[in-house]
Amino acid sequence: SSYCPEHSPQQDAQVTPEPGTECPICMEPVEDRKTFRTMVCPACKKAWFHRDCIQAQALRAGALFFQCPLCRNDEAFPVEMFVMGIRVPFR
């Protein structure tokens, strides 16, 4: 699906990252708020990711093994990432 900025899906989590928060995949700092390029795990709300990093992980893991790298949630996490536009291949 394709959306304009006004109608694009947004994460429900109303949290902001703590200062110095790093992406657990690339270990680089994330922005200080939710943006199109920054996402948060819906389960633990502590894992912040760059969109490109989580997309690369989804492509490597596939649908059966895609989970939050921090809390290992494999129920709410893949669903939220799919809704947010992360492509998760079946295998």
PyMOL Python script that loads the backbone (N, CA, C, O; Angstrom):
from pymol import cmd

cmd.read_pdbstr("""\
ATOM      1  N   SER A   1       0.835  -1.187   0.000  1.00  0.00           N
ATOM      2  CA  SER A   1       0.000   0.000   0.000  1.00  0.00           C
ATOM      3  C   SER A   1       0.875   1.243   0.000  1.00  0.00           C
ATOM      4  O   SER A   1       2.028   1.212   0.430  1.00  0.00           O
ATOM      5  N   SER A   2       0.319   2.308  -0.478  1.00  0.00           N
ATOM      6  CA  SER A   2       1.022   3.576  -0.533  1.00  0.00           C
ATOM      7  C   SER A   2       0.146   4.630   0.136  1.00  0.00           C
ATOM      8  O   SER A   2      -1.059   4.694  -0.106  1.00  0.00           O
ATOM      9  N   TYR A   3       0.764   5.454   0.979  1.00  0.00           N
ATOM     10  CA  TYR A   3       0.016   6.448   1.741  1.00  0.00           C
ATOM     11  C   TYR A   3       0.670   7.813   1.645  1.00  0.00           C
ATOM     12  O   TYR A   3       1.886   7.921   1.490  1.00  0.00           O
ATOM     13  N   CYS A   4      -0.145   8.853   1.739  1.00  0.00           N
ATOM     14  CA  CYS A   4       0.394  10.200   1.870  1.00  0.00           C
ATOM     15  C   CYS A   4       0.848  10.372   3.326  1.00  0.00           C
ATOM     16  O   CYS A   4       0.441   9.589   4.185  1.00  0.00           O
ATOM     17  N   PRO A   5       1.677  11.375   3.621  1.00  0.00           N
ATOM     18  CA  PRO A   5       2.161  11.537   4.990  1.00  0.00           C
ATOM     19  C   PRO A   5       1.053  11.715   6.027  1.00  0.00           C
ATOM     20  O   PRO A   5       1.212  11.313   7.180  1.00  0.00           O
ATOM     21  N   GLU A   6      -0.057  12.310   5.627  1.00  0.00           N
ATOM     22  CA  GLU A   6      -1.150  12.544   6.575  1.00  0.00           C
ATOM     23  C   GLU A   6      -1.876  11.251   6.957  1.00  0.00           C
ATOM     24  O   GLU A   6      -2.340  11.119   8.090  1.00  0.00           O
ATOM     25  N   HIS A   7      -1.980  10.297   6.026  1.00  0.00           N
ATOM     26  CA  HIS A   7      -2.748   9.083   6.265  1.00  0.00           C
ATOM     27  C   HIS A   7      -1.897   7.828   6.434  1.00  0.00           C
ATOM     28  O   HIS A   7      -2.437   6.723   6.485  1.00  0.00           O
ATOM     29  N   SER A   8      -0.609   7.977   6.520  1.00  0.00           N
ATOM     30  CA  SER A   8       0.253   6.802   6.665  1.00  0.00           C
ATOM     31  C   SER A   8       0.060   6.170   8.046  1.00  0.00           C
ATOM     32  O   SER A   8      -0.261   6.874   9.003  1.00  0.00           O
ATOM     33  N   PRO A   9       0.251   4.855   8.161  1.00  0.00           N
ATOM     34  CA  PRO A   9       0.094   4.202   9.456  1.00  0.00           C
ATOM     35  C   PRO A   9       1.113   4.736  10.453  1.00  0.00           C
ATOM     36  O   PRO A   9       2.255   5.029  10.098  1.00  0.00           O
ATOM     37  N   GLN A  10       0.688   4.858  11.695  1.00  0.00           N
ATOM     38  CA  GLN A  10       1.572   5.343  12.761  1.00  0.00           C
ATOM     39  C   GLN A  10       1.525   4.353  13.912  1.00  0.00           C
ATOM     40  O   GLN A  10       0.497   3.720  14.150  1.00  0.00           O
ATOM     41  N   GLN A  11       2.620   4.219  14.615  1.00  0.00           N
ATOM     42  CA  GLN A  11       2.647   3.326  15.760  1.00  0.00           C
ATOM     43  C   GLN A  11       1.859   3.933  16.911  1.00  0.00           C
ATOM     44  O   GLN A  11       1.872   5.148  17.110  1.00  0.00           O
ATOM     45  N   ASP A  12       1.167   3.075  17.673  1.00  0.00           N
ATOM     46  CA  ASP A  12       0.342   3.533  18.785  1.00  0.00           C
ATOM     47  C   ASP A  12       1.153   3.880  20.025  1.00  0.00           C
ATOM     48  O   ASP A  12       0.685   4.645  20.869  1.00  0.00           O
ATOM     49  N   ALA A  13       2.347   3.340  20.150  1.00  0.00           N
ATOM     50  CA  ALA A  13       3.161   3.543  21.348  1.00  0.00           C
ATOM     51  C   ALA A  13       3.452   5.023  21.549  1.00  0.00           C
ATOM     52  O   ALA A  13       3.992   5.681  20.659  1.00  0.00           O
ATOM     53  N   GLN A  14       3.100   5.539  22.704  1.00  0.00           N
ATOM     54  CA  GLN A  14       3.326   6.945  23.030  1.00  0.00           C
ATOM     55  C   GLN A  14       4.550   7.073  23.932  1.00  0.00           C
ATOM     56  O   GLN A  14       4.450   7.582  25.049  1.00  0.00           O
ATOM     57  N   VAL A  15       5.679   6.624  23.460  1.00  0.00           N
ATOM     58  CA  VAL A  15       6.923   6.680  24.219  1.00  0.00           C
ATOM     59  C   VAL A  15       7.984   7.392  23.389  1.00  0.00           C
ATOM     60  O   VAL A  15       7.873   7.496  22.167  1.00  0.00           O
ATOM     61  N   THR A  16       9.010   7.877  24.074  1.00  0.00           N
ATOM     62  CA  THR A  16      10.164   8.472  23.399  1.00  0.00           C
ATOM     63  C   THR A  16      11.402   7.752  23.901  1.00  0.00           C
ATOM     64  O   THR A  16      11.437   7.296  25.044  1.00  0.00           O
ATOM     65  N   PRO A  17      12.408   7.647  23.062  1.00  0.00           N
ATOM     66  CA  PRO A  17      13.619   6.949  23.500  1.00  0.00           C
ATOM     67  C   PRO A  17      14.380   7.751  24.547  1.00  0.00           C
ATOM     68  O   PRO A  17      14.367   8.982  24.537  1.00  0.00           O
ATOM     69  N   GLU A  18      15.038   7.039  25.444  1.00  0.00           N
ATOM     70  CA  GLU A  18      15.884   7.697  26.429  1.00  0.00           C
ATOM     71  C   GLU A  18      17.105   8.266  25.719  1.00  0.00           C
ATOM     72  O   GLU A  18      17.498   7.744  24.676  1.00  0.00           O
ATOM     73  N   PRO A  19      17.708   9.306  26.247  1.00  0.00           N
ATOM     74  CA  PRO A  19      18.906   9.849  25.605  1.00  0.00           C
ATOM     75  C   PRO A  19      19.996   8.779  25.491  1.00  0.00           C
ATOM     76  O   PRO A  19      20.247   8.026  26.432  1.00  0.00           O
ATOM     77  N   GLY A  20      20.624   8.728  24.341  1.00  0.00           N
ATOM     78  CA  GLY A  20      21.691   7.759  24.116  1.00  0.00           C
ATOM     79  C   GLY A  20      21.207   6.390  23.683  1.00  0.00           C
ATOM     80  O   GLY A  20      21.998   5.448  23.644  1.00  0.00           O
ATOM     81  N   THR A  21      19.922   6.253  23.355  1.00  0.00           N
ATOM     82  CA  THR A  21      19.384   4.964  22.918  1.00  0.00           C
ATOM     83  C   THR A  21      19.974   4.588  21.572  1.00  0.00           C
ATOM     84  O   THR A  21      20.062   5.413  20.662  1.00  0.00           O
ATOM     85  N   GLU A  22      20.377   3.328  21.460  1.00  0.00           N
ATOM     86  CA  GLU A  22      20.968   2.836  20.218  1.00  0.00           C
ATOM     87  C   GLU A  22      20.098   1.748  19.614  1.00  0.00           C
ATOM     88  O   GLU A  22      19.390   1.033  20.324  1.00  0.00           O
ATOM     89  N   CYS A  23      20.160   1.632  18.306  1.00  0.00           N
ATOM     90  CA  CYS A  23      19.491   0.547  17.590  1.00  0.00           C
ATOM     91  C   CYS A  23      20.220  -0.742  17.945  1.00  0.00           C
ATOM     92  O   CYS A  23      21.439  -0.805  17.788  1.00  0.00           O
ATOM     93  N   PRO A  24      19.516  -1.780  18.423  1.00  0.00           N
ATOM     94  CA  PRO A  24      20.203  -3.018  18.810  1.00  0.00           C
ATOM     95  C   PRO A  24      20.759  -3.806  17.631  1.00  0.00           C
ATOM     96  O   PRO A  24      21.472  -4.790  17.831  1.00  0.00           O
ATOM     97  N   ILE A  25      20.450  -3.397  16.424  1.00  0.00           N
ATOM     98  CA  ILE A  25      20.946  -4.111  15.246  1.00  0.00           C
ATOM     99  C   ILE A  25      22.271  -3.508  14.775  1.00  0.00           C
ATOM    100  O   ILE A  25      23.253  -4.229  14.597  1.00  0.00           O
ATOM    101  N   CYS A  26      22.302  -2.187  14.572  1.00  0.00           N
ATOM    102  CA  CYS A  26      23.515  -1.546  14.048  1.00  0.00           C
ATOM    103  C   CYS A  26      24.341  -0.847  15.127  1.00  0.00           C
ATOM    104  O   CYS A  26      25.472  -0.433  14.874  1.00  0.00           O
ATOM    105  N   MET A  27      23.779  -0.719  16.319  1.00  0.00           N
ATOM    106  CA  MET A  27      24.438  -0.070  17.453  1.00  0.00           C
ATOM    107  C   MET A  27      24.729   1.415  17.216  1.00  0.00           C
ATOM    108  O   MET A  27      25.630   1.978  17.837  1.00  0.00           O
ATOM    109  N   GLU A  28      23.973   2.041  16.327  1.00  0.00           N
ATOM    110  CA  GLU A  28      24.076   3.478  16.072  1.00  0.00           C
ATOM    111  C   GLU A  28      22.946   4.178  16.821  1.00  0.00           C
ATOM    112  O   GLU A  28      21.896   3.572  17.039  1.00  0.00           O
ATOM    113  N   PRO A  29      23.132   5.442  17.222  1.00  0.00           N
ATOM    114  CA  PRO A  29      22.062   6.162  17.932  1.00  0.00           C
ATOM    115  C   PRO A  29      20.816   6.329  17.064  1.00  0.00           C
ATOM    116  O   PRO A  29      20.904   6.486  15.847  1.00  0.00           O
ATOM    117  N   VAL A  30      19.657   6.291  17.716  1.00  0.00           N
ATOM    118  CA  VAL A  30      18.390   6.557  17.023  1.00  0.00           C
ATOM    119  C   VAL A  30      17.974   7.992  17.304  1.00  0.00           C
ATOM    120  O   VAL A  30      18.502   8.637  18.210  1.00  0.00           O
ATOM    121  N   GLU A  31      17.023   8.483  16.518  1.00  0.00           N
ATOM    122  CA  GLU A  31      16.520   9.839  16.739  1.00  0.00           C
ATOM    123  C   GLU A  31      15.823   9.915  18.094  1.00  0.00           C
ATOM    124  O   GLU A  31      15.507   8.887  18.693  1.00  0.00           O
ATOM    125  N   ASP A  32      15.589  11.112  18.569  1.00  0.00           N
ATOM    126  CA  ASP A  32      15.005  11.298  19.897  1.00  0.00           C
ATOM    127  C   ASP A  32      13.480  11.243  19.911  1.00  0.00           C
ATOM    128  O   ASP A  32      12.855  11.627  20.899  1.00  0.00           O
ATOM    129  N   ARG A  33      12.876  10.766  18.815  1.00  0.00           N
ATOM    130  CA  ARG A  33      11.412  10.653  18.745  1.00  0.00           C
ATOM    131  C   ARG A  33      11.059   9.660  17.642  1.00  0.00           C
ATOM    132  O   ARG A  33      11.917   9.249  16.861  1.00  0.00           O
ATOM    133  N   LYS A  34       9.779   9.282  17.592  1.00  0.00           N
ATOM    134  CA  LYS A  34       9.306   8.413  16.518  1.00  0.00           C
ATOM    135  C   LYS A  34       9.228   9.207  15.229  1.00  0.00           C
ATOM    136  O   LYS A  34       8.671  10.304  15.193  1.00  0.00           O
ATOM    137  N   THR A  35       9.788   8.647  14.183  1.00  0.00           N
ATOM    138  CA  THR A  35       9.698   9.246  12.856  1.00  0.00           C
ATOM    139  C   THR A  35       9.470   8.117  11.872  1.00  0.00           C
ATOM    140  O   THR A  35       9.311   6.962  12.266  1.00  0.00           O
ATOM    141  N   PHE A  36       9.455   8.451  10.590  1.00  0.00           N
ATOM    142  CA  PHE A  36       9.319   7.409   9.578  1.00  0.00           C
ATOM    143  C   PHE A  36      10.514   6.473   9.616  1.00  0.00           C
ATOM    144  O   PHE A  36      10.372   5.282   9.339  1.00  0.00           O
ATOM    145  N   ARG A  37      11.683   6.986   9.951  1.00  0.00           N
ATOM    146  CA  ARG A  37      12.910   6.185   9.965  1.00  0.00           C
ATOM    147  C   ARG A  37      13.202   5.528  11.310  1.00  0.00           C
ATOM    148  O   ARG A  37      14.139   4.736  11.407  1.00  0.00           O
ATOM    149  N   THR A  38      12.437   5.830  12.336  1.00  0.00           N
ATOM    150  CA  THR A  38      12.672   5.290  13.669  1.00  0.00           C
ATOM    151  C   THR A  38      11.409   4.593  14.158  1.00  0.00           C
ATOM    152  O   THR A  38      10.320   5.164  14.109  1.00  0.00           O
ATOM    153  N   MET A  39      11.561   3.353  14.630  1.00  0.00           N
ATOM    154  CA  MET A  39      10.415   2.573  15.085  1.00  0.00           C
ATOM    155  C   MET A  39      10.716   1.981  16.460  1.00  0.00           C
ATOM    156  O   MET A  39      11.875   1.841  16.850  1.00  0.00           O
ATOM    157  N   VAL A  40       9.654   1.636  17.188  1.00  0.00           N
ATOM    158  CA  VAL A  40       9.798   1.055  18.514  1.00  0.00           C
ATOM    159  C   VAL A  40       9.077  -0.292  18.560  1.00  0.00           C
ATOM    160  O   VAL A  40       8.084  -0.493  17.861  1.00  0.00           O
ATOM    161  N   CYS A  41       9.574  -1.202  19.374  1.00  0.00           N
ATOM    162  CA  CYS A  41       8.926  -2.496  19.554  1.00  0.00           C
ATOM    163  C   CYS A  41       7.611  -2.287  20.306  1.00  0.00           C
ATOM    164  O   CYS A  41       7.614  -1.652  21.361  1.00  0.00           O
ATOM    165  N   PRO A  42       6.494  -2.796  19.802  1.00  0.00           N
ATOM    166  CA  PRO A  42       5.211  -2.592  20.477  1.00  0.00           C
ATOM    167  C   PRO A  42       5.069  -3.407  21.758  1.00  0.00           C
ATOM    168  O   PRO A  42       4.215  -3.097  22.588  1.00  0.00           O
ATOM    169  N   ALA A  43       5.873  -4.423  21.930  1.00  0.00           N
ATOM    170  CA  ALA A  43       5.757  -5.285  23.112  1.00  0.00           C
ATOM    171  C   ALA A  43       6.523  -4.713  24.308  1.00  0.00           C
ATOM    172  O   ALA A  43       5.936  -4.495  25.368  1.00  0.00           O
ATOM    173  N   CYS A  44       7.814  -4.473  24.149  1.00  0.00           N
ATOM    174  CA  CYS A  44       8.624  -4.014  25.283  1.00  0.00           C
ATOM    175  C   CYS A  44       8.734  -2.495  25.353  1.00  0.00           C
ATOM    176  O   CYS A  44       9.013  -1.950  26.421  1.00  0.00           O
ATOM    177  N   LYS A  45       8.521  -1.807  24.246  1.00  0.00           N
ATOM    178  CA  LYS A  45       8.605  -0.345  24.152  1.00  0.00           C
ATOM    179  C   LYS A  45       9.966   0.197  24.580  1.00  0.00           C
ATOM    180  O   LYS A  45      10.087   1.376  24.914  1.00  0.00           O
ATOM    181  N   LYS A  46      10.990  -0.655  24.571  1.00  0.00           N
ATOM    182  CA  LYS A  46      12.342  -0.224  24.922  1.00  0.00           C
ATOM    183  C   LYS A  46      13.302  -0.373  23.759  1.00  0.00           C
ATOM    184  O   LYS A  46      14.344   0.282  23.728  1.00  0.00           O
ATOM    185  N   ALA A  47      12.969  -1.221  22.810  1.00  0.00           N
ATOM    186  CA  ALA A  47      13.827  -1.459  21.653  1.00  0.00           C
ATOM    187  C   ALA A  47      13.459  -0.487  20.545  1.00  0.00           C
ATOM    188  O   ALA A  47      12.337  -0.522  20.039  1.00  0.00           O
ATOM    189  N   TRP A  48      14.378   0.369  20.167  1.00  0.00           N
ATOM    190  CA  TRP A  48      14.185   1.335  19.090  1.00  0.00           C
ATOM    191  C   TRP A  48      15.047   0.931  17.914  1.00  0.00           C
ATOM    192  O   TRP A  48      16.207   0.560  18.095  1.00  0.00           O
ATOM    193  N   PHE A  49      14.502   0.997  16.716  1.00  0.00           N
ATOM    194  CA  PHE A  49      15.182   0.538  15.515  1.00  0.00           C
ATOM    195  C   PHE A  49      15.172   1.598  14.439  1.00  0.00           C
ATOM    196  O   PHE A  49      14.299   2.465  14.405  1.00  0.00           O
ATOM    197  N   HIS A  50      16.155   1.517  13.560  1.00  0.00           N
ATOM    198  CA  HIS A  50      16.102   2.249  12.298  1.00  0.00           C
ATOM    199  C   HIS A  50      15.273   1.386  11.354  1.00  0.00           C
ATOM    200  O   HIS A  50      15.386   0.160  11.371  1.00  0.00           O
ATOM    201  N   ARG A  51      14.452   2.013  10.540  1.00  0.00           N
ATOM    202  CA  ARG A  51      13.598   1.284   9.602  1.00  0.00           C
ATOM    203  C   ARG A  51      14.440   0.389   8.687  1.00  0.00           C
ATOM    204  O   ARG A  51      14.071  -0.758   8.439  1.00  0.00           O
ATOM    205  N   ASP A  52      15.552   0.896   8.191  1.00  0.00           N
ATOM    206  CA  ASP A  52      16.399   0.105   7.300  1.00  0.00           C
ATOM    207  C   ASP A  52      16.977  -1.115   8.010  1.00  0.00           C
ATOM    208  O   ASP A  52      17.092  -2.183   7.409  1.00  0.00           O
ATOM    209  N   CYS A  53      17.341  -0.967   9.280  1.00  0.00           N
ATOM    210  CA  CYS A  53      17.917  -2.086  10.043  1.00  0.00           C
ATOM    211  C   CYS A  53      16.888  -3.190  10.257  1.00  0.00           C
ATOM    212  O   CYS A  53      17.197  -4.368  10.076  1.00  0.00           O
ATOM    213  N   ILE A  54      15.660  -2.818  10.643  1.00  0.00           N
ATOM    214  CA  ILE A  54      14.644  -3.830  10.925  1.00  0.00           C
ATOM    215  C   ILE A  54      14.169  -4.470   9.620  1.00  0.00           C
ATOM    216  O   ILE A  54      13.784  -5.639   9.612  1.00  0.00           O
ATOM    217  N   GLN A  55      14.193  -3.712   8.515  1.00  0.00           N
ATOM    218  CA  GLN A  55      13.837  -4.296   7.224  1.00  0.00           C
ATOM    219  C   GLN A  55      14.868  -5.339   6.820  1.00  0.00           C
ATOM    220  O   GLN A  55      14.502  -6.411   6.338  1.00  0.00           O
ATOM    221  N   ALA A  56      16.131  -5.049   7.004  1.00  0.00           N
ATOM    222  CA  ALA A  56      17.185  -6.011   6.676  1.00  0.00           C
ATOM    223  C   ALA A  56      17.059  -7.264   7.544  1.00  0.00           C
ATOM    224  O   ALA A  56      17.256  -8.378   7.060  1.00  0.00           O
ATOM    225  N   GLN A  57      16.731  -7.081   8.819  1.00  0.00           N
ATOM    226  CA  GLN A  57      16.560  -8.243   9.691  1.00  0.00           C
ATOM    227  C   GLN A  57      15.371  -9.082   9.248  1.00  0.00           C
ATOM    228  O   GLN A  57      15.439 -10.311   9.268  1.00  0.00           O
ATOM    229  N   ALA A  58      14.284  -8.436   8.849  1.00  0.00           N
ATOM    230  CA  ALA A  58      13.092  -9.165   8.394  1.00  0.00           C
ATOM    231  C   ALA A  58      13.404  -9.990   7.151  1.00  0.00           C
ATOM    232  O   ALA A  58      12.946 -11.126   7.028  1.00  0.00           O
ATOM    233  N   LEU A  59      14.174  -9.432   6.240  1.00  0.00           N
ATOM    234  CA  LEU A  59      14.523 -10.156   5.024  1.00  0.00           C
ATOM    235  C   LEU A  59      15.420 -11.358   5.323  1.00  0.00           C
ATOM    236  O   LEU A  59      15.308 -12.394   4.667  1.00  0.00           O
ATOM    237  N   ARG A  60      16.303 -11.224   6.305  1.00  0.00           N
ATOM    238  CA  ARG A  60      17.173 -12.350   6.679  1.00  0.00           C
ATOM    239  C   ARG A  60      16.429 -13.419   7.466  1.00  0.00           C
ATOM    240  O   ARG A  60      16.662 -14.610   7.261  1.00  0.00           O
ATOM    241  N   ALA A  61      15.533 -13.009   8.368  1.00  0.00           N
ATOM    242  CA  ALA A  61      14.871 -13.960   9.265  1.00  0.00           C
ATOM    243  C   ALA A  61      13.692 -14.671   8.609  1.00  0.00           C
ATOM    244  O   ALA A  61      13.493 -15.864   8.837  1.00  0.00           O
ATOM    245  N   GLY A  62      12.917 -13.971   7.810  1.00  0.00           N
ATOM    246  CA  GLY A  62      11.713 -14.560   7.245  1.00  0.00           C
ATOM    247  C   GLY A  62      10.591 -14.572   8.274  1.00  0.00           C
ATOM    248  O   GLY A  62      10.814 -14.270   9.446  1.00  0.00           O
ATOM    249  N   ALA A  63       9.402 -14.916   7.841  1.00  0.00           N
ATOM    250  CA  ALA A  63       8.210 -14.837   8.687  1.00  0.00           C
ATOM    251  C   ALA A  63       8.268 -15.760   9.901  1.00  0.00           C
ATOM    252  O   ALA A  63       7.741 -15.414  10.959  1.00  0.00           O
ATOM    253  N   LEU A  64       8.882 -16.897   9.774  1.00  0.00           N
ATOM    254  CA  LEU A  64       8.872 -17.860  10.881  1.00  0.00           C
ATOM    255  C   LEU A  64       9.825 -17.504  12.012  1.00  0.00           C
ATOM    256  O   LEU A  64       9.632 -17.959  13.139  1.00  0.00           O
ATOM    257  N   PHE A  65      10.854 -16.699  11.738  1.00  0.00           N
ATOM    258  CA  PHE A  65      11.853 -16.395  12.761  1.00  0.00           C
ATOM    259  C   PHE A  65      12.000 -14.912  13.043  1.00  0.00           C
ATOM    260  O   PHE A  65      12.932 -14.515  13.741  1.00  0.00           O
ATOM    261  N   PHE A  66      11.108 -14.080  12.521  1.00  0.00           N
ATOM    262  CA  PHE A  66      11.187 -12.635  12.722  1.00  0.00           C
ATOM    263  C   PHE A  66      10.646 -12.292  14.100  1.00  0.00           C
ATOM    264  O   PHE A  66       9.496 -12.598  14.415  1.00  0.00           O
ATOM    265  N   GLN A  67      11.476 -11.657  14.921  1.00  0.00           N
ATOM    266  CA  GLN A  67      11.092 -11.296  16.284  1.00  0.00           C
ATOM    267  C   GLN A  67      11.888 -10.074  16.716  1.00  0.00           C
ATOM    268  O   GLN A  67      12.859  -9.694  16.062  1.00  0.00           O
ATOM    269  N   CYS A  68      11.474  -9.463  17.814  1.00  0.00           N
ATOM    270  CA  CYS A  68      12.213  -8.325  18.365  1.00  0.00           C
ATOM    271  C   CYS A  68      13.579  -8.824  18.839  1.00  0.00           C
ATOM    272  O   CYS A  68      13.645  -9.799  19.587  1.00  0.00           O
ATOM    273  N   PRO A  69      14.663  -8.180  18.422  1.00  0.00           N
ATOM    274  CA  PRO A  69      15.976  -8.643  18.853  1.00  0.00           C
ATOM    275  C   PRO A  69      16.240  -8.421  20.339  1.00  0.00           C
ATOM    276  O   PRO A  69      17.151  -9.037  20.892  1.00  0.00           O
ATOM    277  N   LEU A  70      15.473  -7.567  20.994  1.00  0.00           N
ATOM    278  CA  LEU A  70      15.705  -7.293  22.404  1.00  0.00           C
ATOM    279  C   LEU A  70      14.853  -8.170  23.316  1.00  0.00           C
ATOM    280  O   LEU A  70      15.389  -8.850  24.191  1.00  0.00           O
ATOM    281  N   CYS A  71      13.529  -8.163  23.123  1.00  0.00           N
ATOM    282  CA  CYS A  71      12.642  -8.924  24.024  1.00  0.00           C
ATOM    283  C   CYS A  71      12.211 -10.259  23.441  1.00  0.00           C
ATOM    284  O   CYS A  71      11.582 -11.055  24.138  1.00  0.00           O
ATOM    285  N   ARG A  72      12.532 -10.525  22.183  1.00  0.00           N
ATOM    286  CA  ARG A  72      12.220 -11.782  21.489  1.00  0.00           C
ATOM    287  C   ARG A  72      10.725 -12.013  21.293  1.00  0.00           C
ATOM    288  O   ARG A  72      10.296 -13.154  21.118  1.00  0.00           O
ATOM    289  N   ASN A  73       9.928 -10.949  21.320  1.00  0.00           N
ATOM    290  CA  ASN A  73       8.494 -11.089  21.089  1.00  0.00           C
ATOM    291  C   ASN A  73       8.256 -11.481  19.646  1.00  0.00           C
ATOM    292  O   ASN A  73       8.752 -10.821  18.733  1.00  0.00           O
ATOM    293  N   ASP A  74       7.502 -12.551  19.429  1.00  0.00           N
ATOM    294  CA  ASP A  74       7.234 -13.006  18.070  1.00  0.00           C
ATOM    295  C   ASP A  74       5.750 -13.027  17.740  1.00  0.00           C
ATOM    296  O   ASP A  74       5.336 -13.674  16.778  1.00  0.00           O
ATOM    297  N   GLU A  75       4.943 -12.319  18.535  1.00  0.00           N
ATOM    298  CA  GLU A  75       3.511 -12.245  18.267  1.00  0.00           C
ATOM    299  C   GLU A  75       3.111 -10.835  17.830  1.00  0.00           C
ATOM    300  O   GLU A  75       2.721 -10.633  16.680  1.00  0.00           O
ATOM    301  N   ALA A  76       3.204  -9.865  18.729  1.00  0.00           N
ATOM    302  CA  ALA A  76       2.811  -8.491  18.408  1.00  0.00           C
ATOM    303  C   ALA A  76       3.834  -7.805  17.508  1.00  0.00           C
ATOM    304  O   ALA A  76       3.467  -6.990  16.661  1.00  0.00           O
ATOM    305  N   PHE A  77       5.105  -8.127  17.686  1.00  0.00           N
ATOM    306  CA  PHE A  77       6.167  -7.455  16.942  1.00  0.00           C
ATOM    307  C   PHE A  77       6.052  -7.632  15.429  1.00  0.00           C
ATOM    308  O   PHE A  77       6.041  -6.630  14.714  1.00  0.00           O
ATOM    309  N   PRO A  78       5.964  -8.862  14.905  1.00  0.00           N
ATOM    310  CA  PRO A  78       5.884  -9.003  13.441  1.00  0.00           C
ATOM    311  C   PRO A  78       4.626  -8.371  12.849  1.00  0.00           C
ATOM    312  O   PRO A  78       4.663  -7.822  11.748  1.00  0.00           O
ATOM    313  N   VAL A  79       3.529  -8.449  13.570  1.00  0.00           N
ATOM    314  CA  VAL A  79       2.277  -7.861  13.071  1.00  0.00           C
ATOM    315  C   VAL A  79       2.419  -6.342  12.957  1.00  0.00           C
ATOM    316  O   VAL A  79       2.049  -5.755  11.940  1.00  0.00           O
ATOM    317  N   GLU A  80       2.953  -5.713  13.996  1.00  0.00           N
ATOM    318  CA  GLU A  80       3.127  -4.257  13.986  1.00  0.00           C
ATOM    319  C   GLU A  80       4.101  -3.829  12.890  1.00  0.00           C
ATOM    320  O   GLU A  80       3.862  -2.834  12.205  1.00  0.00           O
ATOM    321  N   MET A  81       5.167  -4.552  12.722  1.00  0.00           N
ATOM    322  CA  MET A  81       6.149  -4.208  11.690  1.00  0.00           C
ATOM    323  C   MET A  81       5.543  -4.353  10.294  1.00  0.00           C
ATOM    324  O   MET A  81       5.808  -3.534   9.415  1.00  0.00           O
ATOM    325  N   PHE A  82       4.733  -5.387  10.088  1.00  0.00           N
ATOM    326  CA  PHE A  82       4.066  -5.576   8.798  1.00  0.00           C
ATOM    327  C   PHE A  82       3.125  -4.403   8.508  1.00  0.00           C
ATOM    328  O   PHE A  82       3.111  -3.876   7.396  1.00  0.00           O
ATOM    329  N   VAL A  83       2.346  -3.999   9.504  1.00  0.00           N
ATOM    330  CA  VAL A  83       1.418  -2.875   9.341  1.00  0.00           C
ATOM    331  C   VAL A  83       2.185  -1.587   9.047  1.00  0.00           C
ATOM    332  O   VAL A  83       1.704  -0.735   8.300  1.00  0.00           O
ATOM    333  N   MET A  84       3.370  -1.444   9.628  1.00  0.00           N
ATOM    334  CA  MET A  84       4.174  -0.241   9.432  1.00  0.00           C
ATOM    335  C   MET A  84       4.951  -0.250   8.115  1.00  0.00           C
ATOM    336  O   MET A  84       5.698   0.686   7.831  1.00  0.00           O
ATOM    337  N   GLY A  85       4.781  -1.298   7.316  1.00  0.00           N
ATOM    338  CA  GLY A  85       5.380  -1.311   5.990  1.00  0.00           C
ATOM    339  C   GLY A  85       6.656  -2.113   5.861  1.00  0.00           C
ATOM    340  O   GLY A  85       7.322  -2.044   4.828  1.00  0.00           O
ATOM    341  N   ILE A  86       7.013  -2.868   6.879  1.00  0.00           N
ATOM    342  CA  ILE A  86       8.191  -3.723   6.799  1.00  0.00           C
ATOM    343  C   ILE A  86       7.803  -4.988   6.035  1.00  0.00           C
ATOM    344  O   ILE A  86       6.862  -5.686   6.411  1.00  0.00           O
ATOM    345  N   ARG A  87       8.528  -5.274   4.973  1.00  0.00           N
ATOM    346  CA  ARG A  87       8.242  -6.462   4.161  1.00  0.00           C
ATOM    347  C   ARG A  87       8.864  -7.662   4.833  1.00  0.00           C
ATOM    348  O   ARG A  87      10.074  -7.700   5.056  1.00  0.00           O
ATOM    349  N   VAL A  88       8.034  -8.651   5.160  1.00  0.00           N
ATOM    350  CA  VAL A  88       8.512  -9.864   5.815  1.00  0.00           C
ATOM    351  C   VAL A  88       8.235 -11.039   4.883  1.00  0.00           C
ATOM    352  O   VAL A  88       7.082 -11.449   4.751  1.00  0.00           O
ATOM    353  N   PRO A  89       9.265 -11.594   4.230  1.00  0.00           N
ATOM    354  CA  PRO A  89       9.043 -12.712   3.331  1.00  0.00           C
ATOM    355  C   PRO A  89       8.705 -13.967   4.107  1.00  0.00           C
ATOM    356  O   PRO A  89       9.076 -14.100   5.273  1.00  0.00           O
ATOM    357  N   PHE A  90       8.004 -14.885   3.468  1.00  0.00           N
ATOM    358  CA  PHE A  90       7.637 -16.125   4.164  1.00  0.00           C
ATOM    359  C   PHE A  90       8.864 -16.950   4.494  1.00  0.00           C
ATOM    360  O   PHE A  90       8.921 -17.556   5.564  1.00  0.00           O
ATOM    361  N   ARG A  91       9.840 -16.992   3.613  1.00  0.00           N
ATOM    362  CA  ARG A  91      11.044 -17.771   3.901  1.00  0.00           C
ATOM    363  C   ARG A  91      12.296 -16.987   3.628  1.00  0.00           C
ATOM    364  O   ARG A  91      13.399 -17.500   3.819  1.00  0.00           O
TER     365      ARG A  91
END
""", "prot")
cmd.dss("prot")
cmd.show_as("cartoon", "prot")
cmd.util.cbc("prot")
cmd.orient("prot")
